[in-house]
Amino acid sequence: MFKETFFTQLKELAAISGGPGNEHRVVQNLVEQLKLHSDEVEVDQMGNIYAYKHGKQPGPTIMVSAHSDEIGCVVRDIDECGFIRVERTGGMLEALMVGRKVQVNDHFGVIGVKAGHLQSPEERNKVPSIYELYVDIGAKSKQEVKEMGIQIGDPITYISDLDRFSNQDLICGKAIDNRSCCVLLVELFKALAKGDFNGTLVGVIAVQEEVGLRGAKVATYKVNPDFAIVLDTIPCADTPDSLGSGYPIGIGQGPVIPALAGGGVRGNIMSRQMKKCIIQFAEQLEIPYQLAVMTGATTDLAAVHLEREGILGGAITFARRYSHSPVEVANLNDFEQGFILLKAMIERQEDWGNMGFI
């Protein structure tokens, strides 16, 4: 039943346009859901959501977070013929953009592609720069675009409904990164609505992760938690073009625990205490898990763990194929197993010390 509910909620949430800095409709949807199962919900001036649930016994403040934004673009320029030039906000890849359907400030559009009949041999073998790409919204002039209510800086996101494969456990669509984990957070609050845990649970839905982990930095400073768990999706390497890469992560093999994510300044080496704790809970619950070292990607944990005097934190992530594309693919079983793991960790927080957490 969890998988069916999860898919239905994700299909609705992923369909909402919400690029970095323009997450307001996603935020509105999630606020309404979280209000039903929280003691208090608030939204800061950036758009970060804070949902509070107090347990029946005193204890630590545990922050569990996910991010609401998806990769996208914004309008950079509008030419005299009504075509729109774009700038990326997040990991938009030119090779995946050409010929795609998009939404421009609530208007349908397509990213134009030069007809193959007109392309030179060189053009056929070249991926155009993002500054060569343009969006066609069916307008005939700059004035017509303006009359549609579109202006410089307006958001552009993919149109790609969430679908299921013949194997019903596999799902495909845009914004699985990271609306999937927003749904997990809502489900966590539903499951813990009676407060059967110690301490205070703070659910955070952070904005602007895709452009520098910005919302998470602000939110963590505000909450100042004792512990933090970040939920996100993570690239995997189980397709023909990535097998043997030395990064043995795949969908359908359980949640991913990123021991190291991001190899540079914005990275995170997960605290040994939290890593040990997550692994021991997974093994006790007989939940399969994958350990990952991923230098080319990171999560909000990279910002979270550096706030104030340093926050003891970890991440539970979920493998996705075709990252940062309109056809991301994931396995519902991974999310179900991750939810069971996360819920048990919050309900049994008093066991963390017995696992050698400190």
N, C-alpha and C positions, 0 to 999 in steps of 0.2 A: 504493500500500500504506500510505503514511503516513496518509492520510485515514481509511482503515478502522480502523487501529489506534488513531488518535487518537479517533475517534468512540466506539469500544468502551470505551476507558479513561475518557473523559469521561462517558459514560452511567453508568458505575458510580460514579464519584467525585461527580458532581453529585447523585446520588440520596441521598447521605449527608447527614443533617441536620447543619448546622454553623454556627449563627448566631454573632455576636460573643460571645466569652467561653465558647463551648460548641463549640469546633472539635475537641475531643479525638478523635472518631472519624475525622474527616478526617485529622488529624495521624497517627493510628495507621496508617491505610491508606498514607499517603505515606511514612512512615518505613520500612515494610516494603519498599516499592518502591525507595526510594533506597539502602537498605542493600546492595542487589544490585549497585550500580554506583558506589559511593563508597568512598573510603579510610576515612572516618569519618563517623558521623551522630550528632548529639546534639540534645536538646530542652531548652530552658530552662524556667524555672518559669512563664513566661507561656504557653508552648505553641509558641513559634517553633521551627522546624526549621532546623538547620544541617547541610548535607552538604558534605563537603570532598573535592576531587579534586586531586591534585598532578600537574602536568605533568612532562614528561621533562626540561625545561630550566628554570633559574631565571627568574623574571619577576615581574610584579606580582600582587597579589591582586585578583581581579575578583569582585565580588558580583553575582549574578543573582537577582532576587527576584520572588516572586508572593505573593498573599495567599490564605489558606485559608477565610476566613469569607464568609458570604453575608448578605444583608439578612434581617432577621427581627423578631420581637417577643419579649417575655417576659410571663409571667403577672403582672398587676398586682393583681388581686383575684379572689376567687371568691365569688359571691353564694350566698344560702341555697338557691337552686334548682339550683345546680351549673353555672351559666353563668360563663364566664371573661372578665374584662376584661383588656385588654392595654396594653402600652407598647411603642413601637417601639425597635428597635436597628438603626439604619441607615435607608436611604431607602425605607421602606415608604410607599406612597401609598394613601390611603384609597380613592380611586376604583378601584384595582386589587385591593382586598382583599375587598370585599363578595361573598359567595357562593363564596369559594374554599375548596378543601380544604387542610387544614393538618395538621401533626404537632405534637402537644404532648407533649414528653417521652416520645416513642415511642407515643403514643396518637393514633388518628385523630380528627380533628375537622373542623368546617366553621365558617367565619365567617358568622354568621347574617344573614339579610336579611328584612326585613318584607315579607310578601306584597303584591304589587302591588295586589290587591283591597282591601287595608286602608290603603294609602297615600293621603294627601291629595295634591292637585295640587302643593302646595308641596314635599312630601316627595319626589315623583317627580322633581323638578328640583334636588334638593339632594344633595350628597355628604356623608354623615355624618362627623362628627369621629371620630378614632380612639378618643376617650373615650366615644363612643356605641356603638362596635362591640363585639361579644362573640363568643366561641367556644363552640360547642355540641359537647361530647364525648360526649353521650348519657347523662350522669349526671343523677340526680334530686335531688341534694342536695350541699351543701358537703362533708359527711362522706364521701359516695361518691367525690367527686373526690380527697379526701385519701387514701382507701383505695386509689386507683389509683396513688398515689405522686406525685401532682402537687401542687406547692406554689408559693408566691409566688417569682418570679424564674426559674422554669423556662422553657426555650426553646420558641419557636413558629416554625416555618418552613413555607413552601409545600410542598405535594405536587404535583409536576409533572415527569413523566418526560421525558427527552430523546428527541425524535422527529426524523425527517427528512421534508422535503417531497418531493413528486414529483421536483423537482430535488434530487438526492441530495447536492448540495454544501451545501444550506441545512439548518441544524439549529435546533431550537427547544426551549426548556425553561427551568427555573430554574437559577440558580447558574452559568450560563455565565460570569458575572462572579463569581468569577475562577478557578473550578476548571479552566477551559480552559487558563489559563497555568500552573497547577500541573502539568497533564499535559505541557505544553511543556517545563517544567523537568526533569521525569523523563526525557523523551525526549532532552533535551540530555545528561544524564548517561549515558544508554545509549550515545549516539553517541560520547561522548568517554571511554568506559570504559578505553581503552588509554592515555590521557594524552597524546594527540598534540597538545599545545599547550604554551605557555610559562607559567610561574607557577603560581598556585593559583586554582582555581575554587571559590567558595563559593556553593552554592545555598541560598537562604533562602526558606522558606515562612513568611510573617509572619501573625500573628493580628490581629484587631480593626482591620482597615483601615476597615471600614464605619462605625466610631464614632470616627474621629479619627486614623487612621494610627499607632496606638499600638505595635503589635508591631514595625513597621519602624523606629521610633525606637530602641527597645531593641536590636534586632538589629544595626543599623548601628553603634551605639556599640561593641558587642561585637566585630564583625568588623573594624571600622576599615579598610575596603578602600581600595585605591588608586583604583579605578574602580567604578562601580555601574551596572547596567542593570536597570531595573524593567519587568516584564511585567504588563500589565493589559488589560482591555477598556475601550472608550470609547464614549460615545453617538454616534450618527450622525444624519444629517438627510436621508434619501433616501426618505421616505414623504410622502404628500400633505399631511399636516399640518405638515410642516417644510421642504418645498422652498422655496427662495428666502429662507432664513433668514440667509444670509450665513455659513453654516457648512457648506461643501461636502464633507461626509464621508459615504461610503456603504459598505455591505458589498460584498465581492467586488472591491474596487478596490485591494487590497494593504494591508500594515500601515500604521498611522497613527503618524507621528512628531509628538507634541504639543510644538510649539515653546513654547507657553504653555498651562498647565493650571491652572485656579483663579485667579481674579482678585484674591483677597484675601490675608490673612495665611497661609493654608494652601496657597498656590499655589506654582508653580515656573515659572521661565523657564529652559528647558533651556540648559545650558552650550553656548556656540557651538562649542567643540571637539568635544563629543560629538555634537551635531546634525550638524556637518559630516562627522564620521567615519561615522555611520550612513547618511547620504545617499550618501556616496561608495561605501561597500560595496554598498548597494542598487543603485546605478547600474552598478557593475562587474559585479554578478551579474545585471543586467537584471531586477531585481525591482521591480514597480510599488510605489509608496509614496504616501502622502497626508500632507501637512503640515497641522497643525491648530492653531488658536487657540481654546481651549475654556475660557471663564471660569467656566462653571457646574459644572465637575467637575474633579477632581484625581486624582492617583495617589500611591502611597507615596513617589514621588520627592520630593514636597514636604517630607516629613519626612527622607528619606535625605540630601538635599543639605545640610542644616543641621547635621548632627552633627559633633562635634569641631571641627576647623579648617575644615570644609566639605569635602564629598565631591564629586568630579567625576563627574557622573552623567548618564544619559539614560534615555529610556523608549521601548520599542517596544510599541505598543498595537494593539488589534484592534476594529474597528467592530462594534457590536451595536445592533440595533433593539429598541425597547420596553424600554429600560433599567430596571432595578430592578422587574421584573415577573416573574410565573411563566411568561411566554412570550417570553423574550429570544430573538432570532433573530440568527444569525451565519453566516458563510460559511467552510467548511472550507478553501477555497483560501487565504484570508487567513492562516490559522494555518500552513499548509504553507509559504507563502512567508516568513512571519516566522521559522519554524524554520530554514530555509535561511540566512537573513540572520544570525540569532543565532549559529548554529553556525560560520559562516565568520568572524564577528568574533572569536570565542574562539580558533579554530584559527590565525588569522592576526593575533594581537594584535601581533606584531612589526611589522606593516605600519601600525599606527596612526600612528606617528611620520612615516612617509613620506607620510601624508595631511595633514600639517600639524597634527597633533593638539595639539602644544604650541607 
